């Protein structure tokens, strides 16, 4: 029994070396016709793995463009023109701009790749 406890004590620091992911790549799956909202392949599980919760901000990178995005509940969580994101009914991330067109801003099309990264303030 002493051997097992000693072994566990020796191996436990290895678990702390494994870091949680801080970024996730995704693709644009659909673009809303009216407002240019971006439906993505990033899932609620991906957000959970990044430890992103409602109220947090993250960085969206598309090509050479990088923007700060708020993970919120309503468009009113941000000022006009600012970036907002939600988990949609399919439990996937929607990227949008309050009273502005996200697709036109980034000049994206369906299938384009992007990444998100948790802000570590």
The first five atom37 places (N, CA, C, CB, O) and aatype in JSON, in Angstrom:
{
  "aatype": [20, 20, 20, 20, 20, 20, 20, 20, 20, 20, 20, 20, 20, 20, 20, 20, 20, 20, 20, 20, 20, 20, 20, 20, 20, 20, 20, 20, 20, 20, 20, 20, 20, 20, 20, 20, 20, 20, 20, 20, 20, 20, 20, 20, 20, 20, 20, 20, 20, 20, 20, 20, 20, 20, 20, 20, 20, 20, 20, 20, 20, 20, 20, 20, 20, 20, 20, 20, 20, 20, 20, 20, 20, 20, 20, 20, 20, 20, 20, 20, 20, 20, 20, 20, 20, 20, 20, 20, 20, 20, 20, 20, 20, 20, 20, 20, 20, 20, 20, 20, 20, 20, 20, 20, 20, 20, 20, 20, 20, 20, 20, 20, 20, 20, 20, 20, 20, 20, 20, 20, 20],
  "atom_mask": [
    [1, 1, 1, 1, 1],
    [1, 1, 1, 1, 1],
    [1, 1, 1, 1, 1],
    [1, 1, 1, 1, 1],
    [1, 1, 1, 1, 1],
    [1, 1, 1, 1, 1],
    [1, 1, 1, 1, 1],
    [1, 1, 1, 1, 1],
    [1, 1, 1, 1, 1],
    [1, 1, 1, 1, 1],
    [1, 1, 1, 1, 1],
    [1, 1, 1, 1, 1],
    [1, 1, 1, 1, 1],
    [1, 1, 1, 1, 1],
    [1, 1, 1, 1, 1],
    [1, 1, 1, 1, 1],
    [1, 1, 1, 1, 1],
    [1, 1, 1, 1, 1],
    [1, 1, 1, 1, 1],
    [1, 1, 1, 1, 1],
    [1, 1, 1, 1, 1],
    [1, 1, 1, 1, 1],
    [1, 1, 1, 1, 1],
    [1, 1, 1, 1, 1],
    [1, 1, 1, 1, 1],
    [1, 1, 1, 1, 1],
    [1, 1, 1, 1, 1],
    [1, 1, 1, 1, 1],
    [1, 1, 1, 1, 1],
    [1, 1, 1, 1, 1],
    [1, 1, 1, 1, 1],
    [1, 1, 1, 1, 1],
    [1, 1, 1, 1, 1],
    [1, 1, 1, 1, 1],
    [1, 1, 1, 1, 1],
    [1, 1, 1, 1, 1],
    [1, 1, 1, 1, 1],
    [1, 1, 1, 1, 1],
    [1, 1, 1, 1, 1],
    [1, 1, 1, 1, 1],
    [1, 1, 1, 1, 1],
    [1, 1, 1, 1, 1],
    [1, 1, 1, 1, 1],
    [1, 1, 1, 1, 1],
    [1, 1, 1, 1, 1],
    [1, 1, 1, 1, 1],
    [1, 1, 1, 1, 1],
    [1, 1, 1, 1, 1],
    [1, 1, 1, 1, 1],
    [1, 1, 1, 1, 1],
    [1, 1, 1, 1, 1],
    [1, 1, 1, 1, 1],
    [1, 1, 1, 1, 1],
    [1, 1, 1, 1, 1],
    [1, 1, 1, 1, 1],
    [1, 1, 1, 1, 1],
    [1, 1, 1, 1, 1],
    [1, 1, 1, 1, 1],
    [1, 1, 1, 1, 1],
    [1, 1, 1, 1, 1],
    [1, 1, 1, 1, 1],
    [1, 1, 1, 1, 1],
    [1, 1, 1, 1, 1],
    [1, 1, 1, 1, 1],
    [1, 1, 1, 1, 1],
    [1, 1, 1, 1, 1],
    [1, 1, 1, 1, 1],
    [1, 1, 1, 1, 1],
    [1, 1, 1, 1, 1],
    [1, 1, 1, 1, 1],
    [1, 1, 1, 1, 1],
    [1, 1, 1, 1, 1],
    [1, 1, 1, 1, 1],
    [1, 1, 1, 1, 1],
    [1, 1, 1, 1, 1],
    [1, 1, 1, 1, 1],
    [1, 1, 1, 1, 1],
    [1, 1, 1, 1, 1],
    [1, 1, 1, 1, 1],
    [1, 1, 1, 1, 1],
    [1, 1, 1, 1, 1],
    [1, 1, 1, 1, 1],
    [1, 1, 1, 1, 1],
    [1, 1, 1, 1, 1],
    [1, 1, 1, 1, 1],
    [1, 1, 1, 1, 1],
    [1, 1, 1, 1, 1],
    [1, 1, 1, 1, 1],
    [1, 1, 1, 1, 1],
    [1, 1, 1, 1, 1],
    [1, 1, 1, 1, 1],
    [1, 1, 1, 1, 1],
    [1, 1, 1, 1, 1],
    [1, 1, 1, 1, 1],
    [1, 1, 1, 1, 1],
    [1, 1, 1, 1, 1],
    [1, 1, 1, 1, 1],
    [1, 1, 1, 1, 1],
    [1, 1, 1, 1, 1],
    [1, 1, 1, 1, 1],
    [1, 1, 1, 1, 1],
    [1, 1, 1, 1, 1],
    [1, 1, 1, 1, 1],
    [1, 1, 1, 1, 1],
    [1, 1, 1, 1, 1],
    [1, 1, 1, 1, 1],
    [1, 1, 1, 1, 1],
    [1, 1, 1, 1, 1],
    [1, 1, 1, 1, 1],
    [1, 1, 1, 1, 1],
    [1, 1, 1, 1, 1],
    [1, 1, 1, 1, 1],
    [1, 1, 1, 1, 1],
    [1, 1, 1, 1, 1],
    [1, 1, 1, 1, 1],
    [1, 1, 1, 1, 1],
    [1, 1, 1, 1, 1],
    [1, 1, 1, 1, 1],
    [1, 1, 1, 1, 1],
    [1, 1, 1, 1, 1],
    [1, 1, 1, 1, 1]
  ],
  "atom_positions": [
    [[0.82, -1.19, 0.0], [0.0, 0.0, 0.0], [0.87, 1.26, 0.0], [-0.93, -0.01, 1.21], [0.56, 2.24, -0.68]],
    [[1.95, 1.23, 0.77], [2.86, 2.38, 0.8], [3.42, 2.67, -0.59], [4.0, 2.14, 1.79], [3.6, 3.82, -0.97]],
    [[3.69, 1.6, -1.34], [4.24, 1.74, -2.69], [3.26, 2.48, -3.59], [4.57, 0.36, -3.28], [3.65, 3.38, -4.33]],
    [[2.0, 2.12, -3.52], [0.97, 2.75, -4.36], [0.83, 4.22, -4.01], [-0.39, 2.03, -4.2], [0.74, 5.06, -4.91]],
    [[0.8, 4.55, -2.73], [0.68, 5.94, -2.31], [1.9, 6.74, -2.78], [0.52, 6.04, -0.78], [1.76, 7.86, -3.26]],
    [[3.09, 6.17, -2.63], [4.31, 6.83, -3.08], [4.27, 7.06, -4.58], [5.55, 6.01, -2.71], [4.62, 8.14, -5.07]],
    [[3.83, 6.05, -5.33], [3.74, 6.16, -6.78], [2.75, 7.25, -7.19], [3.31, 4.82, -7.39], [3.04, 8.03, -8.09]],
    [[1.61, 7.31, -6.54], [0.62, 8.35, -6.84], [1.17, 9.74, -6.54], [-0.66, 8.11, -6.03], [0.92, 10.68, -7.29]],
    [[1.91, 9.88, -5.46], [2.5, 11.17, -5.12], [3.54, 11.6, -6.16], [3.15, 11.11, -3.73], [3.67, 12.78, -6.47]],
    [[4.26, 10.64, -6.69], [5.26, 10.95, -7.7], [4.63, 11.32, -9.04], [6.2, 9.78, -7.89], [5.15, 12.17, -9.76]],
    [[3.51, 10.67, -9.37], [2.87, 10.91, -10.66], [1.94, 12.11, -10.66], [2.1, 9.69, -11.08], [1.66, 12.66, -11.72]],
    [[1.45, 12.55, -9.51], [0.46, 13.64, -9.48], [0.97, 14.94, -10.09], [0.05, 13.9, -8.06], [0.16, 15.64, -10.69]],
    [[2.26, 15.31, -9.98], [2.69, 16.54, -10.66], [2.57, 16.47, -12.17], [4.11, 16.85, -10.3], [2.46, 17.51, -12.83]],
    [[2.58, 15.27, -12.74], [2.44, 15.15, -14.19], [1.07, 15.59, -14.65], [2.69, 13.71, -14.62], [0.93, 16.12, -15.75]],
    [[0.05, 15.4, -13.82], [-1.29, 15.84, -14.18], [-1.38, 17.35, -14.26], [-2.31, 15.31, -13.18], [-2.1, 17.89, -15.1]],
    [[-0.66, 18.04, -13.39], [-0.72, 19.5, -13.42], [0.04, 20.09, -14.6], [-0.17, 20.07, -12.13], [-0.18, 21.24, -14.96]],
    [[0.93, 19.29, -15.23], [1.66, 19.77, -16.4], [0.78, 19.83, -17.63], [2.86, 18.89, -16.67], [1.04, 20.61, -18.55]],
    [[-0.26, 19.01, -17.66], [-1.17, 19.02, -18.81], [-2.03, 20.27, -18.73], [-2.07, 17.73, -18.84], [-2.83, 20.43, -17.81]],
    [[-1.87, 21.17, -19.69], [-2.59, 22.43, -19.69], [-3.9, 22.31, -20.45], [-1.74, 23.54, -20.28], [-4.03, 21.53, -21.39]],
    [[-4.86, 23.09, -20.02], [-6.1, 23.18, -20.77], [-5.82, 23.93, -22.06], [-7.22, 23.89, -19.93], [-4.96, 24.81, -22.09]],
    [[-6.54, 23.6, -23.12], [-6.32, 24.34, -24.37], [-6.72, 25.8, -24.18], [-7.13, 23.7, -25.53], [-7.63, 26.12, -23.41]],
    [[-6.03, 26.69, -24.89], [-6.37, 28.11, -24.8], [-6.94, 28.64, -26.11], [-5.15, 28.93, -24.41], [-7.4, 29.78, -26.17]],
    [[-6.9, 27.81, -27.16], [-7.46, 28.26, -28.44], [-8.14, 27.09, -29.14], [-6.36, 28.86, -29.33], [-7.9, 25.92, -28.84]],
    [[-8.99, 27.45, -30.1], [-9.74, 26.44, -30.87], [-9.95, 26.97, -32.28], [-11.11, 26.11, -30.19], [-10.32, 28.13, -32.47]],
    [[-9.7, 26.12, -33.25], [-9.98, 26.48, -34.64], [-11.37, 26.01, -35.03], [-8.92, 25.88, -35.59], [-11.86, 24.99, -34.54]],
    [[-12.0, 26.77, -35.91], [-13.33, 26.42, -36.38], [-13.52, 26.89, -37.8], [-14.39, 27.01, -35.47], [-12.62, 27.47, -38.41]],
    [[-14.71, 26.63, -38.34], [-15.07, 27.08, -39.68], [-16.43, 27.77, -39.64], [-15.08, 25.89, -40.67], [-17.24, 27.55, -38.74]],
    [[-16.65, 28.61, -40.64], [-17.95, 29.25, -40.81], [-18.87, 28.25, -41.49], [-17.84, 30.59, -41.65], [-18.57, 27.78, -42.6]],
    [[-19.98, 27.91, -40.85], [-20.91, 26.93, -41.41], [-22.07, 27.57, -42.16], [-21.45, 26.06, -40.31], [-22.61, 26.98, -43.09]],
    [[-22.45, 28.78, -41.76], [-23.55, 29.49, -42.41], [-23.44, 30.98, -42.1], [-24.94, 28.94, -41.95], [-22.85, 31.38, -41.09]],
    [[-24.01, 31.78, -42.99], [-24.03, 33.24, -42.81], [-25.48, 33.7, -42.91], [-23.12, 33.96, -43.88], [-26.17, 33.4, -43.88]],
    [[-25.92, 34.42, -41.91], [-27.28, 34.94, -41.9], [-27.47, 35.96, -43.01], [-27.6, 35.57, -40.55], [-26.66, 36.88, -43.16]],
    [[-28.55, 35.81, -43.78], [-28.82, 36.69, -44.92], [-29.04, 38.14, -44.5], [-30.02, 36.2, -45.68], [-28.51, 39.06, -45.12]],
    [[-29.82, 38.34, -43.47], [-30.24, 39.69, -43.13], [-29.17, 40.51, -42.41], [-31.48, 39.63, -42.29], [-28.95, 41.67, -42.75]],
    [[-28.51, 39.91, -41.41], [-27.58, 40.68, -40.58], [-26.13, 40.21, -40.68], [-28.01, 40.61, -39.15], [-25.25, 40.82, -40.07]],
    [[-25.86, 39.15, -41.44], [-24.49, 38.68, -41.61], [-23.91, 37.99, -40.39], [-23.64, 39.8, -41.98], [-22.69, 37.94, -40.23]],
    [[-24.78, 37.47, -39.52], [-24.29, 36.71, -38.38], [-23.62, 35.43, -38.86], [-25.44, 36.39, -37.39], [-24.03, 34.86, -39.87]],
    [[-22.6, 35.0, -38.14], [-21.81, 33.84, -38.55], [-22.1, 32.64, -37.66], [-20.32, 34.17, -38.53], [-21.83, 32.67, -36.46]],
    [[-22.64, 31.6, -38.26], [-22.83, 30.35, -37.53], [-21.56, 29.52, -37.72], [-24.11, 29.56, -38.05], [-21.06, 29.39, -38.83]],
    [[-21.03, 28.98, -36.62], [-19.72, 28.33, -36.68], [-19.77, 26.87, -36.25], [-18.75, 29.08, -35.81], [-20.78, 26.37, -35.77]],
    [[-18.64, 26.21, -36.43], [-18.5, 24.81, -36.02], [-18.06, 24.67, -34.57], [-17.5, 24.11, -36.92], [-18.0, 23.55, -34.06]],
    [[-17.76, 25.77, -33.89], [-17.35, 25.73, -32.49], [-18.56, 25.37, -31.63], [-16.74, 27.11, -32.04], [-19.6, 26.01, -31.72]],
    [[-18.41, 24.35, -30.79], [-19.53, 23.86, -29.98], [-19.44, 24.35, -28.53], [-19.56, 22.33, -30.0], [-18.43, 24.89, -28.09]],
    [[-20.53, 24.14, -27.81], [-20.55, 24.46, -26.38], [-19.44, 23.68, -25.67], [-21.93, 24.14, -25.75], [-18.79, 24.2, -24.77]],
    [[-19.23, 22.42, -26.08], [-18.16, 21.61, -25.47], [-16.79, 22.24, -25.71], [-18.19, 20.17, -26.05], [-15.93, 22.21, -24.82]],
    [[-16.58, 22.81, -26.9], [-15.31, 23.51, -27.18], [-15.13, 24.7, -26.24], [-15.26, 23.98, -28.65], [-14.05, 24.92, -25.7]],
    [[-16.21, 25.46, -26.05], [-16.15, 26.61, -25.14], [-15.86, 26.16, -23.71], [-17.47, 27.41, -25.18], [-15.1, 26.79, -22.99]],
    [[-16.49, 25.04, -23.31], [-16.25, 24.49, -21.98], [-14.78, 24.1, -21.82], [-17.16, 23.28, -21.72], [-14.17, 24.34, -20.77]],
    [[-14.21, 23.48, -22.87], [-12.8, 23.08, -22.81], [-11.87, 24.28, -22.69], [-12.43, 22.27, -24.06], [-10.8, 24.18, -22.1]],
    [[-12.29, 25.41, -23.25], [-11.51, 26.65, -23.14], [-11.81, 27.41, -21.84], [-11.8, 27.55, -24.34], [-11.19, 28.43, -21.54]],
    [[-12.75, 26.88, -21.08], [-13.21, 27.53, -19.84], [-13.78, 28.92, -20.14], [-12.05, 27.64, -18.82], [-13.6, 29.85, -19.35]],
    [[-14.47, 29.05, -21.28], [-15.14, 30.31, -21.64], [-16.58, 30.25, -21.16], [-15.07, 30.56, -23.18], [-17.31, 29.29, -21.44]],
    [[-17.0, 31.28, -20.44], [-18.35, 31.34, -19.92], [-18.99, 32.67, -20.31], [-18.36, 31.17, -18.38], [-18.3, 33.62, -20.68]],
    [[-20.31, 32.72, -20.24], [-21.03, 33.95, -20.52], [-20.44, 35.06, -19.65], [-22.57, 33.79, -20.25], [-20.25, 34.89, -18.45]],
    [[-20.14, 36.18, -20.3], [-19.53, 37.31, -19.61], [-18.04, 37.45, -19.91], [-19.73, 37.18, -18.14], [-17.45, 38.5, -19.66]],
    [[-17.44, 36.38, -20.44], [-16.01, 36.41, -20.79], [-15.81, 37.05, -22.16], [-15.41, 34.99, -20.77], [-16.74, 37.14, -22.96]],
    [[-14.59, 37.48, -22.42], [-14.18, 37.97, -23.74], [-13.14, 37.01, -24.29], [-13.63, 39.42, -23.66], [-12.37, 36.4, -23.55]],
    [[-13.11, 36.89, -25.62], [-12.1, 36.08, -26.28], [-11.65, 36.8, -27.55], [-12.64, 34.67, -26.61], [-12.28, 37.75, -28.0]],
    [[-10.56, 36.32, -28.12], [-10.01, 36.91, -29.33], [-10.39, 36.04, -30.52], [-8.48, 37.06, -29.23], [-10.17, 34.83, -30.51]],
    [[-10.96, 36.66, -31.54], [-11.3, 36.0, -32.8], [-10.24, 36.4, -33.82], [-12.75, 36.38, -33.29], [-9.98, 37.59, -34.01]],
    [[-9.64, 35.41, -34.48], [-8.65, 35.7, -35.51], [-9.12, 35.07, -36.82], [-7.23, 35.18, -35.11], [-9.37, 33.86, -36.9]],
    [[-9.22, 35.92, -37.83], [-9.57, 35.48, -39.18], [-8.55, 36.1, -40.11], [-11.05, 35.88, -39.58], [-8.55, 37.31, -40.33]],
    [[-7.68, 35.27, -40.67], [-6.61, 35.79, -41.51], [-5.73, 36.72, -40.71], [-7.17, 36.51, -42.74], [-5.19, 36.33, -39.67]],
    [[-5.6, 37.95, -41.17], [-4.78, 38.94, -40.47], [-5.6, 39.84, -39.55], [-4.03, 39.8, -41.47], [-5.07, 40.76, -38.93]],
    [[-6.91, 39.56, -39.47], [-7.8, 40.37, -38.65], [-7.99, 39.72, -37.29], [-9.16, 40.58, -39.35], [-8.28, 38.52, -37.2]],
    [[-7.84, 40.5, -36.25], [-8.07, 40.03, -34.88], [-9.0, 41.0, -34.19], [-6.72, 39.88, -34.1], [-8.77, 42.21, -34.2]],
    [[-10.06, 40.47, -33.57], [-11.02, 41.31, -32.86], [-11.34, 40.68, -31.5], [-12.32, 41.5, -33.68], [-11.21, 39.47, -31.31]],
    [[-11.74, 41.53, -30.58], [-12.19, 41.07, -29.28], [-13.69, 40.82, -29.34], [-11.84, 42.09, -28.16], [-14.45, 41.65, -29.85]],
    [[-14.12, 39.67, -28.81], [-15.53, 39.28, -28.87], [-16.02, 38.99, -27.45], [-15.74, 38.04, -29.8], [-15.33, 38.35, -26.66]],
    [[-17.21, 39.46, -27.15], [-17.85, 39.21, -25.85], [-18.78, 38.01, -25.98], [-18.64, 40.46, -25.36], [-19.58, 37.94, -26.91]],
    [[-18.67, 37.07, -25.06], [-19.6, 35.93, -25.02], [-20.75, 36.35, -24.12], [-18.89, 34.61, -24.49], [-20.6, 36.42, -22.9]],
    [[-21.89, 36.62, -24.73], [-23.0, 37.19, -23.97], [-24.3, 36.44, -24.12], [-23.21, 38.59, -24.39], [-24.35, 35.29, -24.56]],
    [[-25.36, 37.13, -23.72], [-26.71, 36.58, -23.81], [-27.58, 37.36, -24.78], [-27.36, 36.58, -22.43], [-28.46, 36.79, -25.43]],
    [[-27.35, 38.69, -24.88], [-28.15, 39.52, -25.78], [-27.25, 40.53, -26.48], [-29.28, 40.24, -25.0], [-26.14, 40.8, -26.03]],
    [[-27.74, 41.08, -27.57], [-26.99, 42.11, -28.29], [-26.74, 43.32, -27.41], [-27.74, 42.52, -29.56], [-25.74, 44.03, -27.58]],
    [[-27.64, 43.57, -26.48], [-27.5, 44.7, -25.57], [-26.33, 44.58, -24.6], [-28.76, 44.87, -24.8], [-26.02, 45.53, -23.88]],
    [[-25.68, 43.42, -24.58], [-24.51, 43.24, -23.72], [-23.3, 44.04, -24.21], [-24.14, 41.77, -23.64], [-22.33, 44.21, -23.47]],
    [[-23.37, 44.54, -25.46], [-22.25, 45.32, -26.03], [-22.79, 46.58, -26.69], [-21.44, 44.47, -27.05], [-23.98, 46.68, -26.99]],
    [[-21.91, 47.53, -26.91], [-22.28, 48.77, -27.59], [-22.47, 48.53, -29.09], [-21.2, 49.85, -27.36], [-22.03, 47.51, -29.63]],
    [[-23.12, 49.46, -29.76], [-23.34, 49.4, -31.2], [-22.0, 49.19, -31.93], [-24.04, 50.69, -31.7], [-21.02, 49.89, -31.68]],
    [[-22.0, 48.21, -32.84], [-20.82, 47.93, -33.64], [-19.83, 46.96, -33.01], [-20.12, 49.18, -33.95], [-18.94, 46.45, -33.7]],
    [[-19.97, 46.7, -31.71], [-19.04, 45.78, -31.05], [-19.41, 44.32, -31.32], [-19.02, 46.05, -29.54], [-20.55, 44.0, -31.68]],
    [[-18.42, 43.46, -31.14], [-18.59, 42.03, -31.39], [-19.24, 41.34, -30.2], [-17.24, 41.38, -31.71], [-18.92, 41.61, -29.04]],
    [[-20.17, 40.44, -30.52], [-20.89, 39.66, -29.53], [-20.99, 38.22, -30.03], [-22.32, 40.27, -29.26], [-20.98, 37.99, -31.24]],
    [[-21.07, 37.28, -29.13], [-21.25, 35.88, -29.52], [-22.24, 35.22, -28.58], [-19.9, 35.11, -29.52], [-22.41, 35.64, -27.43]],
    [[-22.88, 34.2, -29.08], [-23.88, 33.45, -28.33], [-23.73, 31.98, -28.68], [-25.32, 33.95, -28.62], [-23.13, 31.63, -29.7]],
    [[-24.26, 31.12, -27.83], [-24.42, 29.72, -28.2], [-25.84, 29.6, -28.74], [-24.17, 28.74, -26.96], [-26.8, 29.92, -28.05]],
    [[-25.97, 29.13, -30.0], [-27.28, 29.06, -30.64], [-28.05, 27.81, -30.23], [-27.14, 29.1, -32.15], [-27.57, 27.03, -29.4]],
    [[-29.2, 27.61, -30.8], [-30.06, 26.48, -30.45], [-29.42, 25.13, -30.78], [-31.38, 26.59, -31.16], [-29.82, 24.11, -30.22]],
    [[-28.43, 25.11, -31.68], [-27.71, 23.87, -32.0], [-26.52, 23.65, -31.08], [-27.25, 23.9, -33.45], [-25.74, 22.72, -31.27]],
    [[-26.38, 24.53, -30.08], [-25.26, 24.5, -29.14], [-23.93, 24.75, -29.85], [-25.21, 23.15, -28.41], [-22.9, 24.15, -29.52]],
    [[-23.99, 25.66, -30.84], [-22.8, 26.1, -31.56], [-22.66, 27.61, -31.44], [-22.88, 25.67, -33.05], [-23.64, 28.32, -31.22]],
    [[-21.45, 28.07, -31.59], [-21.14, 29.48, -31.41], [-21.6, 30.32, -32.6], [-19.66, 29.67, -31.18], [-21.3, 29.99, -33.75]],
    [[-22.32, 31.39, -32.31], [-22.7, 32.38, -33.31], [-21.88, 33.64, -33.05], [-24.26, 32.7, -33.26], [-21.8, 34.11, -31.92]],
    [[-21.27, 34.16, -34.1], [-20.49, 35.4, -34.01], [-21.28, 36.5, -34.7], [-19.08, 35.24, -34.65], [-21.82, 36.29, -35.78]],
    [[-21.35, 37.67, -34.08], [-22.15, 38.76, -34.63], [-21.57, 40.09, -34.19], [-23.63, 38.64, -34.19], [-20.67, 40.16, -33.35]],
    [[-22.11, 41.16, -34.79], [-21.83, 42.52, -34.35], [-23.15, 43.18, -34.04], [-21.02, 43.33, -35.43], [-24.14, 42.99, -34.76]],
    [[-23.18, 43.95, -32.99], [-24.4, 44.63, -32.6], [-24.7, 45.75, -33.61], [-24.28, 45.21, -31.17], [-23.94, 46.7, -33.74]],
    [[-25.81, 45.6, -34.32], [-26.27, 46.56, -35.33], [-25.25, 46.78, -36.45], [-26.59, 47.89, -34.66], [-25.14, 47.88, -36.99]],
    [[-24.51, 45.74, -36.79], [-23.54, 45.79, -37.89], [-23.45, 44.39, -38.49], [-22.13, 46.29, -37.4], [-23.94, 43.42, -37.91]],
    [[-22.82, 44.28, -39.66], [-22.75, 43.02, -40.39], [-21.39, 42.36, -40.19], [-23.02, 43.25, -41.89], [-20.37, 42.85, -40.67]],
    [[-21.39, 41.23, -39.47], [-20.14, 40.52, -39.17], [-19.49, 39.95, -40.43], [-20.41, 39.39, -38.18], [-18.27, 40.03, -40.59]],
    [[-20.29, 39.38, -41.32], [-19.75, 38.75, -42.54], [-19.07, 39.79, -43.44], [-20.87, 38.04, -43.32], [-17.99, 39.54, -43.97]],
    [[-19.69, 40.95, -43.6], [-19.09, 42.0, -44.43], [-17.82, 42.55, -43.79], [-20.09, 43.14, -44.67], [-16.85, 42.85, -44.48]],
    [[-17.83, 42.69, -42.48], [-16.66, 43.22, -41.78], [-15.43, 42.35, -42.02], [-16.94, 43.33, -40.28], [-14.34, 42.86, -42.27]],
    [[-15.62, 41.03, -41.93], [-14.49, 40.11, -42.09], [-14.31, 39.63, -43.53], [-14.68, 38.91, -41.19], [-13.29, 39.03, -43.87]],
    [[-15.31, 39.91, -44.38], [-15.28, 39.43, -45.76], [-15.11, 37.91, -45.81], [-14.14, 40.11, -46.55], [-14.22, 37.38, -46.48]],
    [[-15.99, 37.22, -45.08], [-15.91, 35.76, -44.99], [-16.94, 35.09, -45.88], [-16.11, 35.3, -43.54], [-17.9, 35.7, -46.35]],
    [[-16.7, 33.8, -46.09], [-17.68, 32.97, -46.79], [-17.77, 31.63, -46.07], [-17.28, 32.77, -48.3], [-16.9, 31.29, -45.27]],
    [[-18.81, 30.88, -46.36], [-18.99, 29.56, -45.75], [-17.77, 28.69, -46.06], [-20.3, 28.89, -46.26], [-17.29, 28.64, -47.2]],
    [[-17.29, 28.02, -45.03], [-16.12, 27.15, -45.17], [-14.82, 27.79, -44.73], [-16.0, 26.71, -46.58], [-13.82, 27.09, -44.52]],
    [[-14.8, 29.13, -44.58], [-13.59, 29.8, -44.14], [-13.22, 29.39, -42.71], [-13.76, 31.34, -44.23], [-14.09, 29.15, -41.88]],
    [[-11.92, 29.32, -42.45], [-11.41, 28.94, -41.14], [-11.09, 30.18, -40.31], [-10.16, 28.05, -41.28], [-10.78, 31.24, -40.85]],
    [[-11.17, 30.03, -39.0], [-10.84, 31.08, -38.05], [-10.39, 30.4, -36.75], [-12.05, 32.05, -37.81], [-10.45, 29.17, -36.63]],
    [[-9.96, 31.19, -35.81], [-9.66, 30.62, -34.5], [-10.14, 31.58, -33.41], [-8.15, 30.34, -34.34], [-10.25, 32.79, -33.62]],
    [[-10.4, 31.0, -32.25], [-10.71, 31.8, -31.07], [-9.7, 31.45, -30.0], [-12.17, 31.55, -30.58], [-9.21, 30.32, -29.92]],
    [[-9.4, 32.43, -29.19], [-8.43, 32.23, -28.1], [-8.96, 32.9, -26.84], [-7.02, 32.79, -28.48], [-9.39, 34.05, -26.86]],
    [[-8.91, 32.16, -25.76], [-9.35, 32.72, -24.49], [-8.41, 33.84, -24.07], [-9.41, 31.62, -23.39], [-7.19, 33.7, -24.12]],
    [[-9.01, 34.96, -23.67], [-8.21, 36.05, -23.12], [-7.74, 35.66, -21.74], [-9.02, 37.38, -23.08], [-8.53, 35.19, -20.92]],
    [[-6.47, 35.84, -21.49], [-5.92, 35.5, -20.17], [-5.45, 36.77, -19.49], [-4.75, 34.48, -20.3], [-4.26, 37.02, -19.35]],
    [[-6.43, 37.56, -19.06], [-6.14, 38.87, -18.41], [-5.57, 38.65, -17.04], [-7.41, 39.74, -18.31], [-5.26, 39.61, -16.34]]
  ]
}
